[in-house]
Amino acid sequence: MVADVYTKKTKELCEKAKLYEFRSTIKKIFTEILDSGCKYGIVDIAYRTAIERSSDSGRIIRLKIEKNEPPIWALWKLLHEYGHYQSGEKKPGDKTMDREVLAWKYAEADVKKYPDLIPYIKDFYNRRDYCLESYRRNGY
Ligand SMILES: [Zn+2]
């Protein structure tokens, strides 16, 4: 039997990011992401985590697993990029900082949907605040 795409993507992320204990939640997250029409793939060292236009004009989340980061950050980054997808395409005049805040709001709502993730929400907020602060520092 060939594993379905949700199972395949879940297994890959659990193994590469060492997030085995969140397997069932990750499968739910991928089901939501892929069913929304968003594409997803893990990228290697040459790339960075981002959401980009894919070859067929859809959008694709490219997730880079950083070996020196806490494993759960991979989930926060995934949900943040999915937050960008849910926010819609950038419009002229949109401010980068507003777009970042909005993407994190979507991510926060997603985290709160999954009981497995609730115990880690403080870590999520730390990561969010760290990212927003670095944007602020860089003048966005
Ligand atoms: Zn962002």
Backbone and ligand atoms as CSV (ligand in chain L), in Angstrom:
chain,resi,resn,atom,element,x,y,z
A,1,MET,N,N,0.846,-1.201,0.000
A,1,MET,CA,C,0.000,0.000,0.000
A,1,MET,C,C,0.885,1.256,0.000
A,2,VAL,N,N,0.577,2.184,-0.837
A,2,VAL,CA,C,1.335,3.433,-0.901
A,2,VAL,C,C,0.775,4.393,0.152
A,3,ALA,N,N,1.671,4.954,0.934
A,3,ALA,CA,C,1.227,5.894,1.973
A,3,ALA,C,C,0.674,7.160,1.309
A,4,ASP,N,N,-0.392,7.704,1.869
A,4,ASP,CA,C,-0.940,8.937,1.300
A,4,ASP,C,C,0.011,10.100,1.577
A,5,VAL,N,N,-0.201,11.191,0.880
A,5,VAL,CA,C,0.724,12.324,0.953
A,5,VAL,C,C,0.780,12.919,2.367
A,6,TYR,N,N,-0.339,12.909,3.083
A,6,TYR,CA,C,-0.346,13.456,4.448
A,6,TYR,C,C,0.570,12.622,5.353
A,7,THR,N,N,0.456,11.299,5.228
A,7,THR,CA,C,1.267,10.395,6.031
A,7,THR,C,C,2.745,10.536,5.678
A,8,LYS,N,N,3.024,10.657,4.380
A,8,LYS,CA,C,4.401,10.784,3.916
A,8,LYS,C,C,5.066,12.059,4.427
A,9,LYS,N,N,4.340,13.180,4.285
A,9,LYS,CA,C,4.889,14.470,4.738
A,9,LYS,C,C,5.064,14.471,6.261
A,10,THR,N,N,4.107,13.860,6.971
A,10,THR,CA,C,4.175,13.785,8.436
A,10,THR,C,C,5.403,13.002,8.875
A,11,LYS,N,N,5.612,11.848,8.259
A,11,LYS,CA,C,6.744,10.988,8.608
A,11,LYS,C,C,8.059,11.720,8.350
A,12,GLU,N,N,8.133,12.394,7.213
A,12,GLU,CA,C,9.356,13.106,6.850
A,12,GLU,C,C,9.692,14.195,7.881
A,13,LEU,N,N,8.679,14.996,8.242
A,13,LEU,CA,C,8.934,16.080,9.203
A,13,LEU,C,C,9.280,15.518,10.581
A,14,CYS,N,N,8.543,14.496,11.019
A,14,CYS,CA,C,8.823,13.885,12.330
A,14,CYS,C,C,10.253,13.387,12.391
A,15,GLU,N,N,10.721,12.775,11.318
A,15,GLU,CA,C,12.069,12.212,11.308
A,15,GLU,C,C,13.129,13.301,11.218
A,16,LYS,N,N,12.950,14.236,10.290
A,16,LYS,CA,C,13.990,15.250,10.072
A,16,LYS,C,C,14.076,16.255,11.214
A,17,ALA,N,N,12.938,16.603,11.808
A,17,ALA,CA,C,12.947,17.596,12.883
A,17,ALA,C,C,12.918,16.931,14.266
A,18,LYS,N,N,12.853,15.600,14.298
A,18,LYS,CA,C,12.781,14.847,15.554
A,18,LYS,C,C,11.570,15.288,16.395
A,19,LEU,N,N,10.431,15.226,15.761
A,19,LEU,CA,C,9.193,15.670,16.411
A,19,LEU,C,C,8.200,14.511,16.526
A,20,TYR,N,N,8.719,13.301,16.795
A,20,TYR,CA,C,7.875,12.103,16.783
A,20,TYR,C,C,6.656,12.226,17.691
A,21,GLU,N,N,6.826,12.897,18.851
A,21,GLU,CA,C,5.722,12.911,19.815
A,21,GLU,C,C,4.529,13.733,19.325
A,22,PHE,N,N,4.741,14.519,18.261
A,22,PHE,CA,C,3.631,15.334,17.742
A,22,PHE,C,C,3.031,14.762,16.462
A,23,ARG,N,N,3.351,13.479,16.190
A,23,ARG,CA,C,2.961,12.877,14.920
A,23,ARG,C,C,1.491,13.127,14.539
A,24,SER,N,N,0.571,12.870,15.479
A,24,SER,CA,C,-0.845,12.964,15.088
A,24,SER,C,C,-1.253,14.419,14.850
A,25,THR,N,N,-0.681,15.325,15.637
A,25,THR,CA,C,-0.981,16.750,15.429
A,25,THR,C,C,-0.399,17.239,14.104
A,26,ILE,N,N,0.820,16.799,13.804
A,26,ILE,CA,C,1.456,17.222,12.546
A,26,ILE,C,C,0.643,16.729,11.356
A,27,LYS,N,N,0.105,15.528,11.471
A,27,LYS,CA,C,-0.721,15.019,10.373
A,27,LYS,C,C,-1.963,15.883,10.173
A,28,LYS,N,N,-2.546,16.326,11.283
A,28,LYS,CA,C,-3.719,17.218,11.180
A,28,LYS,C,C,-3.316,18.547,10.545
A,29,ILE,N,N,-2.152,19.055,10.932
A,29,ILE,CA,C,-1.680,20.331,10.372
A,29,ILE,C,C,-1.459,20.194,8.861
A,30,PHE,N,N,-0.812,19.107,8.451
A,30,PHE,CA,C,-0.594,18.911,7.012
A,30,PHE,C,C,-1.901,18.720,6.260
A,31,THR,N,N,-2.841,18.059,6.898
A,31,THR,CA,C,-4.142,17.876,6.251
A,31,THR,C,C,-4.775,19.241,6.001
A,32,GLU,N,N,-4.712,20.113,7.000
A,32,GLU,CA,C,-5.281,21.451,6.828
A,32,GLU,C,C,-4.529,22.231,5.745
A,33,ILE,N,N,-3.196,22.203,5.815
A,33,ILE,CA,C,-2.392,22.988,4.874
A,33,ILE,C,C,-2.606,22.493,3.440
A,34,LEU,N,N,-2.449,21.188,3.234
A,34,LEU,CA,C,-2.513,20.665,1.867
A,34,LEU,C,C,-3.938,20.751,1.306
A,35,ASP,N,N,-4.940,20.554,2.169
A,35,ASP,CA,C,-6.324,20.665,1.696
A,35,ASP,C,C,-6.696,22.104,1.347
A,36,SER,N,N,-5.951,23.071,1.889
A,36,SER,CA,C,-6.248,24.480,1.583
A,36,SER,C,C,-5.709,24.868,0.202
A,37,GLY,N,N,-4.909,23.972,-0.395
A,37,GLY,CA,C,-4.337,24.269,-1.714
A,37,GLY,C,C,-2.899,24.740,-1.653
A,38,CYS,N,N,-2.391,24.880,-0.436
A,38,CYS,CA,C,-1.000,25.301,-0.266
A,38,CYS,C,C,-0.098,24.084,-0.444
A,39,LYS,N,N,1.041,24.295,-1.084
A,39,LYS,CA,C,2.005,23.206,-1.229
A,39,LYS,C,C,3.077,23.338,-0.154
A,40,TYR,N,N,3.839,22.250,0.000
A,40,TYR,CA,C,4.797,22.230,1.093
A,40,TYR,C,C,5.959,21.301,0.760
A,41,GLY,N,N,7.142,21.691,1.161
A,41,GLY,CA,C,8.288,20.796,1.026
A,41,GLY,C,C,9.414,21.202,1.967
A,42,ILE,N,N,10.180,20.223,2.422
A,42,ILE,CA,C,11.383,20.514,3.214
A,42,ILE,C,C,12.509,20.867,2.248
A,43,VAL,N,N,13.290,21.863,2.598
A,43,VAL,CA,C,14.409,22.247,1.735
A,43,VAL,C,C,15.734,22.005,2.443
A,44,ASP,N,N,16.785,21.955,1.656
A,44,ASP,CA,C,18.086,21.663,2.244
A,44,ASP,C,C,18.805,22.945,2.637
A,45,ILE,N,N,20.042,22.775,2.925
A,45,ILE,CA,C,20.839,23.823,3.555
A,45,ILE,C,C,20.991,25.099,2.721
A,46,ALA,N,N,20.848,24.964,1.419
A,46,ALA,CA,C,21.063,26.122,0.543
A,46,ALA,C,C,19.901,27.118,0.596
A,47,TYR,N,N,18.779,26.705,1.125
A,47,TYR,CA,C,17.585,27.542,1.108
A,47,TYR,C,C,17.274,28.079,2.495
A,48,ARG,N,N,16.239,28.908,2.549
A,48,ARG,CA,C,15.748,29.359,3.842
A,48,ARG,C,C,14.260,29.076,3.905
A,49,THR,N,N,13.692,29.124,5.110
A,49,THR,CA,C,12.260,28.927,5.279
A,49,THR,C,C,11.522,30.128,4.712
A,50,ALA,N,N,10.529,29.873,3.872
A,50,ALA,CA,C,9.767,30.960,3.262
A,50,ALA,C,C,8.546,30.386,2.561
A,51,ILE,N,N,7.634,31.279,2.207
A,51,ILE,CA,C,6.555,30.861,1.306
A,51,ILE,C,C,6.801,31.556,-0.021
A,52,GLU,N,N,6.751,30.767,-1.083
A,52,GLU,CA,C,7.088,31.288,-2.409
A,52,GLU,C,C,6.054,30.847,-3.421
A,53,ARG,N,N,6.152,31.460,-4.594
A,53,ARG,CA,C,5.300,31.049,-5.695
A,53,ARG,C,C,5.837,29.728,-6.248
A,54,SER,N,N,4.953,28.785,-6.495
A,54,SER,CA,C,5.435,27.526,-7.067
A,54,SER,C,C,5.320,27.580,-8.585
A,55,SER,N,N,5.861,26.592,-9.251
A,55,SER,CA,C,5.959,26.628,-10.714
A,55,SER,C,C,4.583,26.715,-11.397
A,56,ASP,N,N,3.557,26.152,-10.757
A,56,ASP,CA,C,2.224,26.191,-11.380
A,56,ASP,C,C,1.404,27.382,-10.872
A,57,SER,N,N,2.097,28.409,-10.359
A,57,SER,CA,C,1.501,29.660,-9.884
A,57,SER,C,C,0.739,29.540,-8.565
A,58,GLY,N,N,0.772,28.358,-7.968
A,58,GLY,CA,C,0.269,28.233,-6.600
A,58,GLY,C,C,1.338,28.726,-5.641
A,59,ARG,N,N,1.170,28.449,-4.367
A,59,ARG,CA,C,2.193,28.874,-3.415
A,59,ARG,C,C,2.706,27.671,-2.642
A,60,ILE,N,N,3.977,27.744,-2.295
A,60,ILE,CA,C,4.618,26.615,-1.627
A,60,ILE,C,C,5.400,27.081,-0.404
A,61,ILE,N,N,5.181,26.374,0.708
A,61,ILE,CA,C,5.961,26.635,1.915
A,61,ILE,C,C,7.231,25.795,1.828
A,62,ARG,N,N,8.363,26.466,1.921
A,62,ARG,CA,C,9.640,25.741,1.969
A,62,ARG,C,C,10.151,25.832,3.398
A,63,LEU,N,N,10.234,24.681,4.025
A,63,LEU,CA,C,10.642,24.633,5.433
A,63,LEU,C,C,12.064,24.105,5.538
A,64,LYS,N,N,12.908,24.878,6.179
A,64,LYS,CA,C,14.279,24.437,6.407
A,64,LYS,C,C,14.421,24.020,7.865
A,65,ILE,N,N,14.880,22.814,8.088
A,65,ILE,CA,C,15.090,22.320,9.447
A,65,ILE,C,C,16.492,22.724,9.896
A,66,GLU,N,N,16.558,23.527,10.931
A,66,GLU,CA,C,17.856,23.967,11.454
A,66,GLU,C,C,18.267,23.029,12.584
A,67,LYS,N,N,19.440,22.429,12.439
A,67,LYS,CA,C,19.894,21.436,13.429
A,67,LYS,C,C,20.143,22.050,14.809
A,68,ASN,N,N,20.482,23.350,14.837
A,68,ASN,CA,C,20.832,23.976,16.117
A,68,ASN,C,C,19.646,24.673,16.788
A,69,GLU,N,N,18.442,24.459,16.267
A,69,GLU,CA,C,17.256,25.061,16.887
A,69,GLU,C,C,16.456,23.991,17.614
A,70,PRO,N,N,15.681,24.392,18.650
A,70,PRO,CA,C,14.804,23.423,19.303
A,70,PRO,C,C,13.864,22.817,18.257
A,71,PRO,N,N,13.654,21.485,18.295
A,71,PRO,CA,C,12.833,20.826,17.269
A,71,PRO,C,C,11.484,21.497,17.035
A,72,ILE,N,N,10.838,21.941,18.124
A,72,ILE,CA,C,9.468,22.452,17.971
A,72,ILE,C,C,9.432,23.754,17.151
A,73,TRP,N,N,10.580,24.439,17.011
A,73,TRP,CA,C,10.586,25.655,16.206
A,73,TRP,C,C,10.201,25.368,14.758
A,74,ALA,N,N,10.482,24.150,14.317
A,74,ALA,CA,C,10.088,23.791,12.948
A,74,ALA,C,C,8.579,23.946,12.780
A,75,LEU,N,N,7.838,23.599,13.849
A,75,LEU,CA,C,6.375,23.735,13.788
A,75,LEU,C,C,5.950,25.193,13.797
A,76,TRP,N,N,6.620,25.989,14.628
A,76,TRP,CA,C,6.259,27.413,14.684
A,76,TRP,C,C,6.528,28.078,13.331
A,77,LYS,N,N,7.644,27.701,12.708
A,77,LYS,CA,C,7.979,28.281,11.398
A,77,LYS,C,C,6.987,27.833,10.332
A,78,LEU,N,N,6.623,26.552,10.401
A,78,LEU,CA,C,5.643,26.023,9.449
A,78,LEU,C,C,4.313,26.778,9.572
A,79,LEU,N,N,3.842,26.934,10.814
A,79,LEU,CA,C,2.547,27.601,11.019
A,79,LEU,C,C,2.636,29.091,10.679
A,80,HIS,N,N,3.796,29.694,10.891
A,80,HIS,CA,C,3.968,31.098,10.514
A,80,HIS,C,C,3.865,31.263,8.994
A,81,GLU,N,N,4.548,30.408,8.247
A,81,GLU,CA,C,4.492,30.520,6.785
A,81,GLU,C,C,3.079,30.223,6.279
A,82,TYR,N,N,2.430,29.270,6.920
A,82,TYR,CA,C,1.033,28.993,6.565
A,82,TYR,C,C,0.159,30.210,6.893
A,83,GLY,N,N,0.519,30.923,7.938
A,83,GLY,CA,C,-0.167,32.176,8.277
A,83,GLY,C,C,-0.038,33.190,7.149
A,84,HIS,N,N,1.132,33.236,6.518
A,84,HIS,CA,C,1.305,34.120,5.355
A,84,HIS,C,C,0.382,33.676,4.224
A,85,TYR,N,N,0.281,32.372,4.040
A,85,TYR,CA,C,-0.608,31.846,2.989
A,85,TYR,C,C,-2.055,32.273,3.272
A,86,GLN,N,N,-2.467,32.117,4.528
A,86,GLN,CA,C,-3.845,32.456,4.902
A,86,GLN,C,C,-4.102,33.963,4.811
A,87,SER,N,N,-3.042,34.762,4.959
A,87,SER,CA,C,-3.176,36.222,4.878
A,87,SER,C,C,-3.425,36.699,3.459
A,88,GLY,N,N,-3.157,35.852,2.488
A,88,GLY,CA,C,-3.325,36.253,1.094
A,88,GLY,C,C,-2.071,36.912,0.555
A,89,GLU,N,N,-2.090,37.194,-0.728
A,89,GLU,CA,C,-0.920,37.778,-1.397
A,89,GLU,C,C,-0.677,39.201,-0.901
A,90,LYS,N,N,0.569,39.584,-0.934
A,90,LYS,CA,C,0.943,40.941,-0.538
A,90,LYS,C,C,0.397,41.945,-1.552
A,91,LYS,N,N,-0.234,42.994,-1.048
A,91,LYS,CA,C,-0.776,44.036,-1.923
A,91,LYS,C,C,0.127,45.263,-1.872
A,92,PRO,N,N,0.097,46.062,-2.945
A,92,PRO,CA,C,0.925,47.277,-2.919
A,92,PRO,C,C,0.547,48.129,-1.704
A,93,GLY,N,N,1.513,48.635,-1.014
A,93,GLY,CA,C,1.238,49.465,0.148
A,93,GLY,C,C,1.180,48.697,1.453
A,94,ASP,N,N,1.095,47.356,1.368
A,94,ASP,CA,C,1.132,46.556,2.599
A,94,ASP,C,C,2.480,46.742,3.280
A,95,LYS,N,N,2.437,46.951,4.586
A,95,LYS,CA,C,3.697,47.106,5.317
A,95,LYS,C,C,4.206,45.735,5.771
A,96,THR,N,N,5.497,45.509,5.628
A,96,THR,CA,C,6.101,44.223,6.004
A,96,THR,C,C,5.765,43.859,7.449
A,97,MET,N,N,5.878,44.822,8.336
A,97,MET,CA,C,5.635,44.551,9.757
A,97,MET,C,C,4.188,44.100,9.985
A,98,ASP,N,N,3.230,44.763,9.324
A,98,ASP,CA,C,1.822,44.371,9.466
A,98,ASP,C,C,1.604,42.952,8.949
A,99,ARG,N,N,2.267,42.626,7.844
A,99,ARG,CA,C,2.140,41.280,7.263
A,99,ARG,C,C,2.692,40.223,8.226
A,100,GLU,N,N,3.805,40.558,8.864
A,100,GLU,CA,C,4.405,39.609,9.812
A,100,GLU,C,C,3.504,39.397,11.023
A,101,VAL,N,N,2.978,40.497,11.556
A,101,VAL,CA,C,2.085,40.399,12.723
A,101,VAL,C,C,0.860,39.548,12.371
A,102,LEU,N,N,0.305,39.784,11.195
A,102,LEU,CA,C,-0.887,39.039,10.764
A,102,LEU,C,C,-0.580,37.544,10.606
A,103,ALA,N,N,0.551,37.220,10.005
A,103,ALA,CA,C,0.923,35.805,9.828
A,103,ALA,C,C,1.070,35.113,11.188
A,104,TRP,N,N,1.654,35.825,12.148
A,104,TRP,CA,C,1.779,35.233,13.494
A,104,TRP,C,C,0.421,35.095,14.165
A,105,LYS,N,N,-0.524,36.002,13.870
A,105,LYS,CA,C,-1.883,35.877,14.447
A,105,LYS,C,C,-2.560,34.605,13.949
A,106,TYR,N,N,-2.439,34.353,12.649
A,106,TYR,CA,C,-2.984,33.105,12.099
A,106,TYR,C,C,-2.313,31.897,12.738
A,107,ALA,N,N,-0.987,31.978,12.889
A,107,ALA,CA,C,-0.242,30.861,13.489
A,107,ALA,C,C,-0.709,30.623,14.922
A,108,GLU,N,N,-0.915,31.697,15.665
A,108,GLU,CA,C,-1.368,31.581,17.052
A,108,GLU,C,C,-2.728,30.885,17.123
A,109,ALA,N,N,-3.634,31.280,16.235
A,109,ALA,CA,C,-4.961,30.652,16.211
A,109,ALA,C,C,-4.832,29.157,15.905
A,110,ASP,N,N,-3.892,28.804,15.024
A,110,ASP,CA,C,-3.665,27.392,14.704
A,110,ASP,C,C,-3.112,26.635,15.908
A,111,VAL,N,N,-2.116,27.206,16.571
A,111,VAL,CA,C,-1.529,26.543,17.740
A,111,VAL,C,C,-2.619,26.223,18.754
A,112,LYS,N,N,-3.528,27.184,18.957
A,112,LYS,CA,C,-4.584,27.011,19.963
A,112,LYS,C,C,-5.615,25.944,19.576
A,113,LYS,N,N,-5.616,25.557,18.303
A,113,LYS,CA,C,-6.542,24.506,17.851
A,113,LYS,C,C,-6.073,23.113,18.238
A,114,TYR,N,N,-4.764,22.983,18.557
A,114,TYR,CA,C,-4.192,21.660,18.771
A,114,TYR,C,C,-3.770,21.475,20.226
A,115,PRO,N,N,-4.545,20.648,20.985
A,115,PRO,CA,C,-4.284,20.457,22.415
A,115,PRO,C,C,-2.836,20.035,22.714
A,116,ASP,N,N,-2.217,19.260,21.811
A,116,ASP,CA,C,-0.823,18.823,22.012
A,116,ASP,C,C,0.148,19.988,22.075
A,117,LEU,N,N,-0.229,21.105,21.440
A,117,LEU,CA,C,0.706,22.234,21.328
A,117,LEU,C,C,0.533,23.257,22.443
A,118,ILE,N,N,-0.630,23.230,23.096
A,118,ILE,CA,C,-0.938,24.235,24.124
A,118,ILE,C,C,0.148,24.321,25.213
A,119,PRO,N,N,0.666,23.162,25.698
A,119,PRO,CA,C,1.710,23.267,26.739
A,119,PRO,C,C,2.967,24.014,26.279
A,120,TYR,N,N,3.123,24.191,24.978
A,120,TYR,CA,C,4.335,24.836,24.441
A,120,TYR,C,C,4.073,26.268,23.966
A,121,ILE,N,N,2.905,26.803,24.325
A,121,ILE,CA,C,2.526,28.088,23.736
A,121,ILE,C,C,3.459,29.212,24.191
A,122,LYS,N,N,4.038,29.075,25.377
A,122,LYS,CA,C,4.978,30.106,25.826
A,122,LYS,C,C,6.198,30.134,24.902
A,123,ASP,N,N,6.650,28.958,24.513
A,123,ASP,CA,C,7.772,28.865,23.573
A,123,ASP,C,C,7.393,29.474,22.216
A,124,PHE,N,N,6.146,29.221,21.814
A,124,PHE,CA,C,5.650,29.829,20.570
A,124,PHE,C,C,5.713,31.354,20.656
A,125,TYR,N,N,5.226,31.905,21.774
A,125,TYR,CA,C,5.232,33.372,21.927
A,125,TYR,C,C,6.669,33.921,21.939
A,126,ASN,N,N,7.575,33.178,22.569
A,126,ASN,CA,C,8.979,33.615,22.578
A,126,ASN,C,C,9.541,33.700,21.168
A,127,ARG,N,N,9.273,32.667,20.400
A,127,ARG,CA,C,9.767,32.625,19.014
A,127,ARG,C,C,9.119,33.764,18.194
A,128,ARG,N,N,7.816,33.951,18.366
A,128,ARG,CA,C,7.103,35.020,17.654
A,128,ARG,C,C,7.709,36.381,18.008
A,129,ASP,N,N,7.874,36.622,19.317
A,129,ASP,CA,C,8.374,37.928,19.751
A,129,ASP,C,C,9.806,38.150,19.266
A,130,TYR,N,N,10.596,37.075,19.255
A,130,TYR,CA,C,11.976,37.169,18.767
A,130,TYR,C,C,11.984,37.585,17.287
A,131,CYS,N,N,11.122,36.971,16.501
A,131,CYS,CA,C,11.064,37.279,15.061
A,131,CYS,C,C,10.580,38.709,14.830
A,132,LEU,N,N,9.507,39.081,15.523
A,132,LEU,CA,C,8.964,40.432,15.316
A,132,LEU,C,C,9.974,41.480,15.766
A,133,GLU,N,N,10.675,41.180,16.860
A,133,GLU,CA,C,11.675,42.123,17.367
A,133,GLU,C,C,12.812,42.293,16.361
A,134,SER,N,N,13.210,41.212,15.708
A,134,SER,CA,C,14.312,41.345,14.750
A,134,SER,C,C,13.862,42.141,13.523
A,135,TYR,N,N,12.598,42.024,13.143
A,135,TYR,CA,C,12.087,42.881,12.061
A,135,TYR,C,C,12.116,44.346,12.480
A,136,ARG,N,N,11.676,44.583,13.736
A,136,ARG,CA,C,11.639,45.957,14.247
A,136,ARG,C,C,13.043,46.558,14.269
A,137,ARG,N,N,13.990,45.756,14.774
A,137,ARG,CA,C,15.385,46.206,14.838
A,137,ARG,C,C,15.918,46.574,13.456
A,138,ASN,N,N,15.426,45.853,12.444
A,138,ASN,CA,C,15.916,46.100,11.085
A,138,ASN,C,C,15.103,47.177,10.365
A,139,GLY,N,N,14.238,47.845,11.113
A,139,GLY,CA,C,13.573,49.019,10.591
A,139,GLY,C,C,12.320,48.789,9.771
A,140,TYR,N,N,11.705,47.588,9.888
A,140,TYR,CA,C,10.468,47.344,9.140
A,140,TYR,C,C,9.264,47.918,9.867
L,1,ZN,ZN,ZN,7.023,35.976,7.933
